[in-house]
Amino acid sequence: MFANLLQLLSRRPAGAGEGHGIVEEVRVPDARESRSPRSERIIIGCWILIALKCWLVAWLMAAYHVPINPWWVVGPTLAAAAITTGLYLWRT
């Protein structure tokens, strides 16, 4: 509708300049960002802290005779850490 109105107002004949506004090819550069060494050091540090936490929880539950399995605490921690690390490593 607006294209025809613009043709009418500009008094250009129909079909004039056709083919000049057609996109023939689009190239998209690789949009994947490179990994940050600082972020990877932080992730490694967090995994070390998670390992220490898992060991501490297991030791404390055994030392104080807590009547639950330590995997109820350790399992969700490891699962969440694995998911977030996986998302970082395999992002697009």
C-alpha positions as YAML, in Angstrom:
chain: A
units: angstrom
residues:
- id: 1
  name: MET
  ca: [0.00, 0.00, 0.00]
- id: 2
  name: PHE
  ca: [2.72, 2.49, 0.97]
- id: 3
  name: ALA
  ca: [4.91, 1.46, -1.96]
- id: 4
  name: ASN
  ca: [2.17, 2.34, -4.41]
- id: 5
  name: LEU
  ca: [1.53, 5.64, -2.59]
- id: 6
  name: LEU
  ca: [5.22, 6.52, -2.83]
- id: 7
  name: GLN
  ca: [5.21, 5.72, -6.54]
- id: 8
  name: LEU
  ca: [2.20, 7.96, -7.01]
- id: 9
  name: LEU
  ca: [3.74, 10.85, -5.08]
- id: 10
  name: SER
  ca: [7.16, 10.59, -6.72]
- id: 11
  name: ARG
  ca: [5.57, 10.18, -10.16]
- id: 12
  name: ARG
  ca: [7.95, 7.39, -11.04]
- id: 13
  name: PRO
  ca: [6.69, 4.89, -13.58]
- id: 14
  name: ALA
  ca: [5.91, 1.43, -12.31]
- id: 15
  name: GLY
  ca: [8.87, -0.92, -12.62]
- id: 16
  name: ALA
  ca: [11.49, 1.82, -12.67]
- id: 17
  name: GLY
  ca: [14.53, 0.85, -10.65]
- id: 18
  name: GLU
  ca: [13.43, -2.71, -10.12]
- id: 19
  name: GLY
  ca: [16.14, -5.15, -9.14]
- id: 20
  name: HIS
  ca: [18.28, -2.60, -7.31]
- id: 21
  name: GLY
  ca: [16.82, -3.27, -3.87]
- id: 22
  name: ILE
  ca: [17.01, -7.06, -3.94]
- id: 23
  name: VAL
  ca: [19.41, -8.73, -1.55]
- id: 24
  name: GLU
  ca: [21.28, -11.46, -3.35]
- id: 25
  name: GLU
  ca: [23.50, -12.78, -0.56]
- id: 26
  name: VAL
  ca: [23.95, -12.32, 3.18]
- id: 27
  name: ARG
  ca: [27.07, -13.42, 5.00]
- id: 28
  name: VAL
  ca: [27.01, -13.67, 8.78]
- id: 29
  name: PRO
  ca: [30.37, -13.71, 10.53]
- id: 30
  name: ASP
  ca: [30.95, -16.39, 13.14]
- id: 31
  name: ALA
  ca: [28.99, -15.01, 16.08]
- id: 32
  name: ARG
  ca: [30.51, -17.41, 18.59]
- id: 33
  name: GLU
  ca: [32.49, -15.58, 21.20]
- id: 34
  name: SER
  ca: [35.87, -16.90, 22.23]
- id: 35
  name: ARG
  ca: [36.10, -18.32, 25.71]
- id: 36
  name: SER
  ca: [37.48, -16.10, 28.41]
- id: 37
  name: PRO
  ca: [40.53, -17.48, 30.25]
- id: 38
  name: ARG
  ca: [39.41, -15.60, 33.36]
- id: 39
  name: SER
  ca: [35.99, -17.25, 33.26]
- id: 40
  name: GLU
  ca: [37.57, -20.67, 32.85]
- id: 41
  name: ARG
  ca: [39.83, -20.06, 35.87]
- id: 42
  name: ILE
  ca: [36.77, -19.07, 37.89]
- id: 43
  name: ILE
  ca: [34.96, -22.25, 36.79]
- id: 44
  name: ILE
  ca: [37.96, -24.40, 37.78]
- id: 45
  name: GLY
  ca: [38.13, -22.63, 41.15]
- id: 46
  name: CYS
  ca: [34.43, -23.23, 41.70]
- id: 47
  name: TRP
  ca: [34.83, -26.94, 40.89]
- id: 48
  name: ILE
  ca: [37.61, -27.14, 43.48]
- id: 49
  name: LEU
  ca: [35.32, -25.48, 46.05]
- id: 50
  name: ILE
  ca: [32.51, -27.87, 45.12]
- id: 51
  name: ALA
  ca: [34.83, -30.87, 45.60]
- id: 52
  name: LEU
  ca: [35.87, -29.54, 49.01]
- id: 53
  name: LYS
  ca: [32.23, -29.00, 49.97]
- id: 54
  name: CYS
  ca: [31.30, -32.53, 48.92]
- id: 55
  name: TRP
  ca: [34.13, -34.02, 50.95]
- id: 56
  name: LEU
  ca: [33.26, -31.83, 53.98]
- id: 57
  name: VAL
  ca: [29.57, -32.76, 53.85]
- id: 58
  name: ALA
  ca: [30.35, -36.46, 53.63]
- id: 59
  name: TRP
  ca: [32.85, -36.24, 56.50]
- id: 60
  name: LEU
  ca: [30.53, -34.17, 58.73]
- id: 61
  name: MET
  ca: [27.57, -36.49, 58.16]
- id: 62
  name: ALA
  ca: [29.72, -39.50, 59.04]
- id: 63
  name: ALA
  ca: [31.34, -37.81, 62.05]
- id: 64
  name: TYR
  ca: [28.06, -36.56, 63.55]
- id: 65
  name: HIS
  ca: [26.02, -39.63, 62.57]
- id: 66
  name: VAL
  ca: [23.44, -37.70, 60.56]
- id: 67
  name: PRO
  ca: [20.77, -40.21, 59.51]
- id: 68
  name: ILE
  ca: [20.60, -39.18, 55.83]
- id: 69
  name: ASN
  ca: [22.71, -40.12, 52.89]
- id: 70
  name: PRO
  ca: [25.20, -37.34, 51.97]
- id: 71
  name: TRP
  ca: [24.24, -37.75, 48.31]
- id: 72
  name: TRP
  ca: [21.00, -35.90, 49.10]
- id: 73
  name: VAL
  ca: [23.18, -32.79, 49.53]
- id: 74
  name: VAL
  ca: [26.07, -33.59, 47.19]
- id: 75
  name: GLY
  ca: [23.98, -34.83, 44.24]
- id: 76
  name: PRO
  ca: [22.04, -31.62, 43.49]
- id: 77
  name: THR
  ca: [25.21, -29.58, 43.94]
- id: 78
  name: LEU
  ca: [27.10, -31.66, 41.40]
- id: 79
  name: ALA
  ca: [24.15, -31.72, 39.00]
- id: 80
  name: ALA
  ca: [23.73, -27.94, 39.05]
- id: 81
  name: ALA
  ca: [27.47, -27.40, 38.62]
- id: 82
  name: ALA
  ca: [27.63, -29.87, 35.72]
- id: 83
  name: ILE
  ca: [24.66, -28.24, 33.96]
- id: 84
  name: THR
  ca: [26.05, -24.71, 34.26]
- id: 85
  name: THR
  ca: [29.54, -25.78, 33.20]
- id: 86
  name: GLY
  ca: [28.07, -27.67, 30.25]
- id: 87
  name: LEU
  ca: [26.05, -24.64, 29.19]
- id: 88
  name: TYR
  ca: [29.18, -22.52, 29.26]
- id: 89
  name: LEU
  ca: [31.28, -25.00, 27.31]
- id: 90
  name: TRP
  ca: [28.68, -25.93, 24.64]
- id: 91
  name: ARG
  ca: [27.05, -22.55, 24.08]
- id: 92
  name: THR
  ca: [26.54, -21.34, 20.52]
...
